Amino acid sequence: MAPRFWTALWALILGHAVVAMPQILAPRATGSLDTWLASETVVARQGILDNIGSAGAHAANAKPGVVLASPSTSDPDYYYTWTRDSALVFKNLVDMFRNGDSALLEVIEEYISSQAYIQTVSNPSGGLSGGGGLGEPKFNADETAFTGSWGRPQRDGPALRATALISFGQWLIDNGYTTYATDIVWPVVRNDLSYVSQYWNQTGFDLWEEVSGSSFFTVAAQHRALVEGSTFASQSFWTGSYILANFGGGRSGKDANTLLGSIHTFDPEAGCDDTTFQPCSARALANHKVVTDSFRSIYSVNSGIAAGKAVSVGRYPEDSYYNGNPWYLCTLAAAEQLYDAIYTWNRIGSLTITSVSLGFFKDLYSSAATGTYSSSSDTYSSIVAAVKEYADGYVSIVEKYAASSGSLSEQFSKSDGSQLSARDLTWSYAALLTANERRNAIVPAPWGETSASSVPGQCQYTSAIGTYSSATNTAWPTTLTSGSGSVTTTKTTTTTSKTTTTTTSCTTPTAVAVTFNVIATTTYGQNIKLAGSISQLGSWSPSSAVALSASKYTTSNHLWFVTVTLPVGTSFSYKYIQVASDGTIKWESDPNQSYTVPATCGTTAVTISDTWR
């Protein structure tokens, strides 16, 4: 396989010749996007778990916790595990776990234990003692070193893994399990942060495994990882009209890796900060237009699609891998960035159009003009509705070219939309899940962007040689409570050694995963949404309301549900709305319902059970 492979969750780069796909992979007919997403998210979640060893249906030969990029073993062979892709997948799974999907706990623990071992495996990039081996991009499914030729080192993996593990470690601390965060998670994270601080200013291969140089995605990932432990920033990638994806390589620099970088470093508590290219920032939106527009004229499947309408998105215009095609994960990244932007605009109560972002907005709303628009204005509502429709267009493209079974490969043909390359790509499934979560205003925990977004006038090379040591403790407790079931008010953990006894009491979390269950009888084509008085519930705007899932709806239990993460202490009013296939909206009867998010020790998830009125 060419040394440009990049992996499991959103997209790995595959092999060579285009291969005809089985009939089961024929594109499905499109209908209601909400209806399709309700079923496709179930397929995507299972698709990820099927590719994780050793319990996964496609991963019996992989070690526990090892993420396969794809079960494909030929044309192309993706039966390997990439540090980068695995970390991106598990960051998604940790977010889902923190939002109440407690069934994921065991596989998260297995992943962390697996990474503790893989860090010790000597490989062509080096070993653990000097840190070099942490930059090795991929390993065999049995946790042994891959010794074939490849684009190495790749320096984003340790940063991304640190971010995923820090998120779970923070959950442990918030729920009173500080000992396990300290003894099991931190040793793995410490090695990765040592690598980032030592090698951050050295070049390596980019996420597509093709260009050796300095990569925007890598720097963004490293910045976030170090902010969650220290500080770092760089602003050299802005060209004046778009984000330069890589220094070196001879390409235009228009690349979907900049969309991926923006959504990976999204902080729900940040504003529209240009410094870290937050999704709603003027620079990130201008870049979104330039990158997506670069694919409008080069793919036949995009023929005739006007400006301001969603198109199929690939990696970069000059791509020749499999003759250069759209990728599911890249197309979903284009949608996810816009959902992130809408979330932030609703949270801060306004949106700003500058001369930098004006071109993006005018494509969607012809009357757009520079200025700041309050969320109470008609203009704001019209612009946000246009952006939402635009974002949904990208997801609808994925729906159109998904298999009838819901299966997602790595790529789909630029000519006819048929699936290409590695089948059941783990990253494609993860991309679908994260895009759907952001569409429903379900966001990850903040990572501290607001405290580390200033940059020096001139970047200077420095590094810190950290300490590397094997993370030997992988003994997880059997009584770890996820907090996603009934509310827990007190949780105390006592760890005893020969010389010390440490008692850690639980702390009050900053946010709670609130699950809304409503029994509502519907017919085919109808959907249920949740609208409310706060920005996370659309500020009473039906176009920004949160869609509920019908994946558990049966003939005997007409259940619709959604989980929304809300700050503790938040008081709000809400109602459910029924949306017909023609867009007609029906509100449930008065009065409004109300709720206050609890702010108590150990309460990380609660459930509200309602019946349609």
C-alpha positions as CSV (number, residue, x, y, z in Angstrom):
1,M,0.0,0.0,0.0
2,A,1.3,3.5,-0.8
3,P,2.7,5.4,2.1
4,R,-0.3,7.7,2.2
5,F,-2.6,5.6,4.2
6,W,-4.4,7.2,7.0
7,T,-6.9,5.2,8.8
8,A,-9.6,3.9,10.7
9,L,-12.3,6.2,11.7
10,W,-12.9,8.7,9.1
11,A,-10.9,7.4,6.4
12,L,-7.9,5.3,5.7
13,I,-6.2,5.5,2.5
14,L,-6.5,2.3,0.6
15,G,-4.7,0.4,-2.1
16,H,-4.7,0.8,-5.8
17,A,-7.2,-0.5,-8.4
18,V,-10.9,0.4,-8.0
19,V,-12.9,-2.7,-7.0
20,A,-16.5,-3.4,-7.8
21,M,-18.6,-3.6,-4.6
22,P,-21.2,-6.3,-3.8
23,Q,-24.8,-5.6,-4.7
24,I,-25.6,-5.0,-1.0
25,L,-23.6,-1.8,-1.2
26,A,-25.8,-0.2,-3.8
27,P,-26.8,3.4,-2.8
28,R,-30.0,3.7,-0.8
29,A,-32.9,6.0,-1.7
30,T,-33.1,9.2,0.3
31,G,-36.1,10.1,2.4
32,S,-36.3,12.0,5.7
33,L,-32.8,12.8,6.9
34,D,-33.9,12.6,10.5
35,T,-35.4,9.2,9.9
36,W,-32.3,7.9,8.2
37,L,-29.9,9.3,10.9
38,A,-32.0,7.6,13.6
39,S,-31.3,4.2,12.1
40,E,-27.8,4.9,10.6
41,T,-26.4,6.0,14.0
42,V,-27.2,2.5,15.3
43,V,-25.5,1.0,12.3
44,A,-22.4,3.2,12.8
45,R,-22.1,2.5,16.5
46,Q,-22.2,-1.2,15.9
47,G,-19.9,-0.8,12.9
48,I,-17.2,0.7,15.2
49,L,-17.6,-2.0,17.8
50,D,-17.4,-4.8,15.2
51,N,-14.0,-3.5,14.3
52,I,-12.5,-3.5,17.8
53,G,-10.8,-6.6,19.1
54,S,-11.3,-9.1,20.3
55,A,-15.1,-9.2,20.8
56,G,-15.9,-7.4,17.6
57,A,-17.5,-9.4,14.8
58,H,-14.8,-8.4,12.4
59,A,-11.9,-8.3,14.8
60,A,-11.6,-11.8,16.4
61,N,-7.9,-11.9,15.5
62,A,-7.1,-8.5,17.1
63,K,-6.1,-8.0,20.7
64,P,-8.7,-6.6,23.1
65,G,-9.1,-2.9,22.7
66,V,-7.2,-2.8,19.3
67,V,-9.1,-0.8,16.7
68,L,-8.9,-2.1,13.1
69,A,-9.1,0.6,10.4
70,S,-11.2,-1.8,8.4
71,P,-11.8,-5.6,8.2
72,S,-10.6,-5.5,4.6
73,T,-7.5,-7.7,4.1
74,S,-6.9,-7.0,0.4
75,D,-7.6,-4.3,-2.2
76,P,-6.7,-2.6,0.2
77,D,-5.4,-4.3,3.3
78,Y,-6.5,-2.2,6.2
79,Y,-6.3,-5.0,8.8
80,Y,-4.0,-2.9,11.0
81,T,-4.4,-0.4,13.9
82,W,-3.4,3.2,13.5
83,T,-2.6,5.3,16.6
84,R,-4.3,8.4,15.1
85,D,-7.4,6.7,13.9
86,S,-7.9,4.7,17.0
87,A,-7.6,7.8,19.2
88,L,-10.1,9.7,17.1
89,V,-12.5,6.8,17.4
90,F,-12.1,6.4,21.1
91,K,-12.5,10.2,21.7
92,N,-15.9,9.8,20.1
93,L,-16.7,6.7,22.3
94,V,-15.5,8.4,25.4
95,D,-17.8,11.3,24.6
96,M,-20.7,8.9,24.1
97,F,-19.9,7.2,27.4
98,R,-19.8,10.5,29.2
99,N,-23.2,11.3,27.7
100,G,-24.7,8.1,29.1
101,D,-23.7,5.2,26.9
102,S,-22.4,3.1,29.9
103,A,-22.1,-0.1,27.8
104,L,-18.9,1.4,26.3
105,L,-17.0,1.3,29.6
106,E,-15.3,-2.1,29.1
107,V,-14.1,-1.4,25.6
108,I,-12.7,2.0,26.7
109,E,-10.8,0.3,29.5
110,E,-9.5,-2.3,27.1
111,Y,-8.3,0.4,24.7
112,I,-6.3,2.2,27.4
113,S,-4.7,-1.1,28.5
114,S,-3.8,-1.9,24.9
115,Q,-2.2,1.5,24.4
116,A,-0.2,1.1,27.5
117,Y,1.3,-2.0,26.0
118,I,1.7,-0.7,22.4
119,Q,3.7,2.3,23.8
120,T,6.4,-0.2,24.9
121,V,6.7,-2.0,21.5
122,S,9.9,-1.3,19.7
123,N,9.3,-0.4,16.0
124,P,11.1,1.2,13.0
125,S,10.5,4.7,14.5
126,G,12.3,3.8,17.7
127,G,11.5,2.6,21.2
128,L,9.9,4.1,24.4
129,S,13.1,5.1,26.1
130,G,13.8,8.1,23.9
131,G,10.2,8.6,22.9
132,G,10.7,8.0,19.1
133,G,8.7,4.9,19.0
134,L,5.5,6.8,19.9
135,G,5.6,8.4,16.5
136,E,5.1,5.1,14.8
137,P,1.8,5.4,12.8
138,K,0.5,1.8,12.7
139,F,0.9,-1.6,14.3
140,N,-0.3,-5.1,13.5
141,A,-3.6,-6.2,15.0
142,D,-1.8,-8.5,17.5
143,E,0.0,-5.5,19.0
144,T,3.3,-6.3,17.3
145,A,5.4,-3.9,15.2
146,F,4.6,-3.3,11.6
147,T,8.1,-3.4,10.0
148,G,7.2,-2.7,6.3
149,S,8.0,0.6,4.5
150,W,5.6,3.4,5.5
151,G,5.4,7.2,5.9
152,R,6.9,7.6,9.3
153,P,7.1,9.2,11.8
154,Q,3.6,10.6,12.2
155,R,3.5,13.0,15.1
156,D,-0.3,13.6,15.6
157,G,-1.0,10.2,17.1
158,P,0.4,10.8,20.6
159,A,-1.4,14.1,20.8
160,L,-4.7,12.6,19.8
161,R,-4.3,9.7,22.1
162,A,-3.5,12.0,25.0
163,T,-6.7,14.0,24.3
164,A,-8.9,10.8,24.2
165,L,-7.4,9.5,27.5
166,I,-7.5,12.9,29.2
167,S,-11.2,13.0,28.5
168,F,-11.8,9.7,30.2
169,G,-9.4,10.5,33.0
170,Q,-11.3,13.7,33.7
171,W,-14.5,11.6,34.0
172,L,-12.8,9.3,36.5
173,I,-11.7,12.3,38.6
174,D,-15.2,14.0,38.4
175,N,-16.7,10.7,39.7
176,G,-14.3,10.1,42.6
177,Y,-11.9,7.7,40.9
178,T,-8.8,9.8,41.0
179,T,-6.7,6.9,42.0
180,Y,-7.4,5.1,38.7
181,A,-6.9,8.3,36.7
182,T,-3.5,8.7,38.4
183,D,-2.3,5.1,38.4
184,I,-3.6,3.8,35.0
185,V,-4.5,6.7,32.7
186,W,-1.8,9.3,33.6
187,P,1.3,7.2,32.9
188,V,0.1,6.6,29.3
189,V,-0.8,10.3,28.9
190,R,2.5,11.4,30.4
191,N,4.5,9.5,27.7
192,D,2.4,11.1,24.9
193,L,2.7,14.6,26.3
194,S,6.5,14.1,26.7
195,Y,6.6,13.1,23.0
196,V,4.6,16.2,21.9
197,S,6.7,18.6,24.0
198,Q,9.9,17.1,22.6
199,Y,9.0,16.6,19.0
200,W,6.3,19.3,18.3
201,N,8.6,21.4,16.1
202,Q,10.0,18.5,14.0
203,T,8.5,17.5,10.7
204,G,6.7,14.3,10.0
205,F,4.1,12.8,7.6
206,D,0.6,14.4,7.6
207,L,-2.6,12.6,8.4
208,W,-3.0,11.4,4.8
209,E,0.5,9.9,5.1
210,E,1.7,11.5,1.9
211,V,3.4,14.8,2.7
212,S,6.4,15.1,5.0
213,G,6.5,18.6,6.6
214,S,4.6,20.7,9.0
215,S,0.8,19.9,9.0
216,F,-2.0,22.1,10.3
217,F,-3.9,19.1,11.6
218,T,-0.9,17.8,13.5
219,V,-0.1,21.2,15.1
220,A,-3.8,21.8,16.0
221,A,-3.9,18.4,17.7
222,Q,-0.6,19.0,19.5
223,H,-1.8,22.4,20.7
224,R,-5.0,21.0,22.2
225,A,-3.1,18.1,23.9
226,L,-0.7,20.5,25.5
227,V,-3.3,23.0,26.5
228,E,-4.9,20.2,28.4
229,G,-1.6,20.0,30.3
230,S,0.3,23.2,29.4
231,T,0.3,25.7,26.6
232,F,1.2,25.9,22.9
233,A,0.1,27.7,19.7
234,S,1.1,28.5,16.2
235,Q,-0.6,30.7,13.6
236,S,1.6,30.2,10.5
237,F,-1.0,28.3,8.5
238,W,-3.4,31.2,7.5
239,T,-2.9,32.4,3.9
240,G,-5.3,35.3,4.0
241,S,-8.2,33.4,2.4
242,Y,-7.9,29.8,3.6
243,I,-5.9,27.5,5.9
244,L,-2.7,26.1,4.3
245,A,-2.9,22.4,5.1
246,N,0.8,21.6,4.9
247,F,4.1,23.3,4.4
248,G,5.9,21.5,1.6
249,G,4.6,18.9,-0.8
250,G,3.9,21.0,-3.8
251,R,0.1,21.2,-3.5
252,S,-2.3,24.1,-3.2
253,G,-2.8,23.4,0.5
254,K,-6.6,23.2,0.1
255,D,-7.3,20.1,2.1
256,A,-10.1,18.6,4.2
257,N,-7.5,18.0,7.0
258,T,-8.2,21.7,7.9
259,L,-11.9,20.9,8.4
260,L,-10.9,17.9,10.5
261,G,-8.5,20.1,12.5
262,S,-11.2,22.7,13.2
263,I,-13.8,20.2,14.5
264,H,-11.2,18.3,16.5
265,T,-10.2,21.4,18.4
266,F,-13.8,22.7,18.8
267,D,-14.3,23.9,22.3
268,P,-18.0,24.4,23.2
269,E,-17.1,27.1,25.7
270,A,-15.0,29.1,23.3
271,G,-16.4,31.8,21.0
272,C,-15.6,32.2,17.3
273,D,-11.9,32.5,17.9
274,D,-9.7,32.9,14.8
275,T,-6.6,32.1,16.8
276,T,-7.4,28.4,17.2
277,F,-9.7,28.3,14.1
278,Q,-12.8,27.6,16.1
279,P,-15.5,26.3,13.7
280,C,-17.6,29.5,13.7
281,S,-14.5,31.8,13.3
282,A,-14.3,33.9,10.2
283,R,-11.2,32.1,9.1
284,A,-12.6,28.7,9.6
285,L,-15.8,29.6,7.7
286,A,-13.9,31.2,4.8
287,N,-11.7,28.1,4.7
288,H,-14.8,25.9,4.6
289,K,-15.9,27.6,1.5
290,V,-12.5,27.4,-0.3
291,V,-12.0,23.8,0.6
292,T,-15.5,22.6,-0.4
293,D,-15.6,24.7,-3.5
294,S,-12.4,23.1,-4.7
295,F,-14.3,19.9,-5.2
296,R,-17.3,21.3,-7.1
297,S,-15.9,21.0,-10.6
298,I,-13.7,18.0,-10.3
299,Y,-16.2,15.3,-9.4
300,S,-19.0,14.2,-11.8
301,V,-21.3,13.6,-8.8
302,N,-21.1,17.3,-8.0
303,S,-22.0,18.4,-11.6
304,G,-24.7,21.0,-11.7
305,I,-24.8,21.7,-8.0
306,A,-24.9,25.5,-7.4
307,A,-22.8,27.5,-5.0
308,G,-24.2,27.4,-1.5
309,K,-25.4,23.8,-1.9
310,A,-23.6,20.9,-0.4
311,V,-21.2,18.8,-2.5
312,S,-19.2,15.6,-2.1
313,V,-15.9,16.3,-0.4
314,G,-12.6,14.5,-0.8
315,R,-9.2,14.9,0.8
316,Y,-7.7,17.5,-1.5
317,P,-8.1,18.4,-5.2
318,E,-4.8,16.9,-6.3
319,D,-5.5,13.5,-4.7
320,S,-4.7,10.6,-7.0
321,Y,-5.2,7.8,-4.5
322,Y,-7.8,5.4,-6.0
323,N,-7.9,8.1,-8.7
324,G,-9.1,10.7,-6.2
325,N,-12.7,10.4,-4.9
326,P,-15.0,11.8,-2.2
327,W,-14.6,10.4,1.3
328,Y,-17.5,9.9,3.7
329,L,-15.5,11.3,6.6
330,C,-14.5,14.4,4.7
331,T,-18.1,15.1,3.6
332,L,-19.3,14.6,7.2
333,A,-16.5,16.9,8.5
334,A,-17.9,19.7,6.3
335,A,-21.3,19.2,8.0
336,E,-19.9,18.9,11.5
337,Q,-18.1,22.2,11.3
338,L,-21.3,24.0,10.5
339,Y,-23.2,22.2,13.3
340,D,-20.5,23.3,15.7
341,A,-20.8,26.9,14.4
342,I,-24.6,26.9,14.9
343,Y,-24.1,25.6,18.5
344,T,-21.7,28.4,19.4
345,W,-23.9,31.1,17.8
346,N,-26.9,29.9,19.7
347,R,-24.8,29.7,22.9
348,I,-23.4,33.2,22.7
349,G,-26.6,34.7,21.3
350,S,-25.3,36.3,18.1
351,L,-23.3,35.7,15.0
352,T,-20.8,38.1,13.3
353,I,-20.1,38.4,9.6
354,T,-16.7,40.0,8.7
355,S,-15.1,40.7,5.4
356,V,-13.2,37.5,5.7
357,S,-16.3,35.3,6.1
358,L,-18.7,37.4,3.9
359,G,-18.2,35.1,0.9
360,F,-19.2,32.1,2.9
361,F,-22.4,33.7,4.1
362,K,-23.4,35.3,0.8
363,D,-23.5,31.8,-0.8
364,L,-26.1,30.8,1.7
365,Y,-28.0,34.1,2.3
366,S,-27.7,36.5,-0.6
367,S,-28.6,39.5,1.6
368,A,-25.7,38.8,4.0
369,A,-23.7,41.9,5.0
370,T,-20.9,42.5,7.5
371,G,-22.1,43.1,11.0
372,T,-23.2,41.4,14.2
373,Y,-26.7,39.9,14.4
374,S,-28.5,39.1,17.6
375,S,-30.3,35.8,18.0
376,S,-33.5,37.7,18.6
377,S,-33.4,39.2,15.0
378,D,-35.1,37.8,12.0
379,T,-31.8,38.0,10.0
380,Y,-30.1,35.8,12.6
381,S,-32.9,33.2,12.3
382,S,-32.7,33.2,8.5
383,I,-29.0,32.9,8.4
384,V,-28.8,30.1,10.9
385,A,-31.6,28.2,9.1
386,A,-29.7,28.6,5.9
387,V,-26.5,27.2,7.5
388,K,-28.4,24.3,9.0
389,E,-29.9,23.4,5.6
390,Y,-26.5,23.6,4.1
391,A,-25.0,21.4,6.7
392,D,-27.8,18.9,6.4
393,G,-27.1,18.8,2.7
394,Y,-23.7,17.2,3.3
395,V,-25.2,14.5,5.5
396,S,-27.9,13.9,2.9
397,I,-25.1,13.2,0.4
398,V,-23.7,10.5,2.7
399,E,-27.3,9.1,3.1
400,K,-27.6,9.1,-0.7
401,Y,-24.4,7.1,-1.3
402,A,-24.5,4.9,1.8
403,A,-25.2,1.2,1.3
404,S,-28.8,0.0,1.6
405,S,-27.6,-1.8,4.7
406,G,-26.1,1.4,6.1
407,S,-22.6,0.3,5.5
408,L,-20.0,3.0,4.9
409,S,-16.7,2.3,3.2
410,E,-13.8,4.8,3.0
411,Q,-14.6,6.4,-0.4
412,F,-17.4,6.7,-2.9
413,S,-16.9,7.1,-6.7
414,K,-16.6,10.6,-8.0
415,S,-18.4,9.3,-11.2
416,D,-21.4,7.4,-9.9
417,G,-21.3,7.3,-6.1
418,S,-20.6,3.6,-5.8
419,Q,-18.6,2.6,-2.7
420,L,-14.8,2.2,-3.1
421,S,-11.8,1.2,-1.1
422,A,-11.8,-0.4,2.3
423,R,-15.3,-1.6,3.5
424,D,-16.8,-0.8,6.8
425,L,-14.3,1.9,7.6
426,T,-14.3,2.6,11.4
427,W,-13.5,6.2,10.9
428,S,-16.4,6.7,8.5
429,Y,-18.8,5.4,11.2
430,A,-17.3,7.6,13.9
431,A,-17.6,10.6,11.6
432,L,-21.3,9.9,11.1
433,L,-21.8,9.6,14.9
434,T,-20.0,12.8,15.8
435,A,-21.8,14.8,13.0
436,N,-25.1,13.6,14.3
437,E,-24.3,14.5,17.9
438,R,-23.4,18.0,16.9
439,R,-26.5,18.3,14.8
440,N,-28.4,17.5,18.0
441,A,-26.4,20.0,20.0
442,I,-24.6,17.2,21.9
443,V,-21.1,18.6,22.3
444,P,-17.8,17.3,24.0
445,A,-16.5,18.7,27.3
446,P,-14.5,21.9,27.0
447,W,-10.7,21.6,26.8
448,G,-9.5,25.0,27.9
449,E,-9.2,26.9,24.6
450,T,-10.3,30.2,26.2
451,S,-7.3,30.0,28.6
452,A,-4.6,29.4,25.9
453,S,-5.5,31.1,22.6
454,S,-3.0,33.9,22.6
455,V,0.1,33.4,20.4
456,P,3.5,35.0,20.3
457,G,4.5,37.5,17.6
458,Q,7.1,35.0,16.4
459,C,7.4,31.3,17.1
460,Q,10.7,30.0,18.3
461,Y,11.9,26.5,18.5
462,T,12.0,25.0,21.9
463,S,11.5,21.6,23.2
464,A,11.3,19.8,26.5
465,I,12.7,16.3,26.9
466,G,10.3,14.5,29.1
467,T,10.3,11.3,31.0
468,Y,9.3,8.1,29.3
469,S,8.4,5.0,31.3
470,S,6.2,1.9,30.8
471,A,2.6,2.2,32.0
472,T,2.4,-1.1,33.9
473,N,-0.8,-0.7,35.8
474,T,-3.8,-1.8,33.8
475,A,-5.9,-3.4,36.6
476,W,-9.3,-1.8,36.3
477,P,-11.8,-2.1,39.2
478,T,-14.8,-4.3,38.8
479,T,-17.1,-1.8,40.5
480,L,-16.5,1.3,38.4
481,T,-19.9,3.0,38.1
482,S,-20.7,4.9,34.9
483,G,-23.2,7.3,36.3
484,S,-25.4,6.8,33.3
485,G,-28.1,4.9,35.2
486,S,-29.9,6.1,38.3
487,V,-28.5,9.3,39.9
488,T,-25.7,8.7,42.4
489,T,-25.4,11.2,45.2
490,T,-22.3,10.0,47.0
491,K,-19.2,8.1,45.8
492,T,-16.1,7.4,47.7
493,T,-13.1,5.4,46.7
494,T,-10.4,4.2,49.1
495,T,-7.1,2.8,47.9
496,T,-4.8,1.0,50.3
497,S,-1.1,0.2,49.9
498,K,1.5,-1.0,52.4
499,T,2.2,2.6,53.5
500,T,-0.6,5.0,52.6
501,T,-4.4,5.2,52.5
502,T,-6.0,7.8,50.2
503,T,-9.6,8.7,50.3
504,T,-11.1,10.7,47.4
505,S,-14.7,12.2,47.6
506,C,-16.6,12.8,44.5
507,T,-17.0,16.3,43.0
508,T,-19.9,18.1,41.5
509,P,-19.6,17.9,37.7
510,T,-19.8,21.0,35.5
511,A,-22.4,19.4,33.1
512,V,-25.0,16.7,33.2
513,A,-26.1,14.4,30.3
514,V,-29.9,14.9,30.3
515,T,-31.9,12.2,28.5
516,F,-35.3,13.2,27.3
517,N,-37.7,10.3,26.8
518,V,-41.1,10.9,25.3
519,I,-43.9,8.5,24.4
520,A,-45.3,9.9,21.2
521,T,-47.2,8.0,18.6
522,T,-46.1,8.8,15.0
523,T,-46.6,7.6,11.5
524,Y,-44.0,7.0,8.8
525,G,-42.3,10.3,7.8
526,Q,-43.1,12.1,11.1
527,N,-40.4,13.1,13.5
528,I,-40.2,14.4,17.0
529,K,-38.0,17.3,18.0
530,L,-37.3,19.1,21.3
531,A,-37.5,22.9,21.5
532,G,-36.8,25.0,24.6
533,S,-35.9,28.4,26.1
534,I,-32.1,27.8,26.0
535,S,-29.7,27.8,23.1
536,Q,-28.9,24.1,23.5
537,L,-32.6,23.4,22.7
538,G,-32.8,26.0,19.8
539,S,-34.1,28.9,21.8
540,W,-37.7,28.0,20.8
541,S,-36.8,28.0,17.0
542,P,-38.2,24.9,15.3
543,S,-35.4,25.0,12.7
544,S,-32.8,24.7,15.5
545,A,-34.7,22.3,17.7
546,V,-33.0,19.0,18.7
547,A,-34.1,15.9,16.8
548,L,-35.0,12.8,18.8
549,S,-34.2,9.3,17.8
550,A,-36.7,6.6,17.1
551,S,-34.2,3.7,17.2
552,K,-36.0,2.2,20.2
553,Y,-39.5,2.8,18.9
554,T,-41.6,-0.4,18.7
555,T,-45.3,-1.2,18.1
556,S,-45.8,-1.5,21.9
557,N,-43.4,1.3,23.1
558,H,-43.6,4.5,21.1
559,L,-40.4,5.9,22.5
560,W,-38.5,8.8,21.1
561,F,-35.3,10.0,22.9
562,V,-32.3,12.2,22.9
563,T,-29.4,13.0,25.3
564,V,-28.3,16.6,25.6
565,T,-25.3,17.7,27.8
566,L,-26.3,20.8,29.8
567,P,-24.4,22.9,32.4
568,V,-25.4,22.2,36.0
569,G,-27.9,24.5,37.5
570,T,-29.5,25.5,34.2
571,S,-33.2,26.2,34.4
572,F,-35.3,26.1,31.3
573,S,-38.7,25.5,29.7
574,Y,-39.3,23.1,26.9
575,K,-41.9,21.4,24.6
576,Y,-41.9,18.6,22.0
577,I,-42.8,19.3,18.4
578,Q,-44.0,16.9,15.7
579,V,-42.6,17.5,12.2
580,A,-44.4,16.0,9.3
581,S,-42.6,14.9,6.1
582,D,-43.7,18.1,4.3
583,G,-42.2,20.2,7.1
584,T,-45.5,21.0,8.8
585,I,-44.9,21.6,12.6
586,K,-47.3,20.7,15.4
587,W,-46.5,21.8,19.0
588,E,-47.7,19.7,21.9
589,S,-50.3,21.4,24.0
590,D,-49.7,23.9,26.8
591,P,-48.3,24.5,29.3
592,N,-44.6,24.5,28.8
593,Q,-42.7,22.0,30.7
594,S,-39.8,23.1,33.0
595,Y,-36.6,21.6,34.5
596,T,-33.5,22.5,36.4
597,V,-30.3,20.5,35.8
598,P,-29.1,19.2,39.1
599,A,-25.9,20.3,40.6
600,T,-25.1,17.6,43.1
601,C,-22.1,15.4,43.9
602,G,-21.8,12.4,41.5
603,T,-24.8,13.3,39.3
604,T,-23.5,13.0,35.7
605,A,-26.6,11.8,34.0
606,V,-30.4,12.1,34.5
607,T,-33.5,11.0,32.6
608,I,-36.7,12.9,32.0
609,S,-39.7,10.8,31.0
610,D,-42.6,12.5,29.3
611,T,-45.7,11.7,27.3
612,W,-46.8,13.7,24.3
613,R,-49.7,16.1,25.2
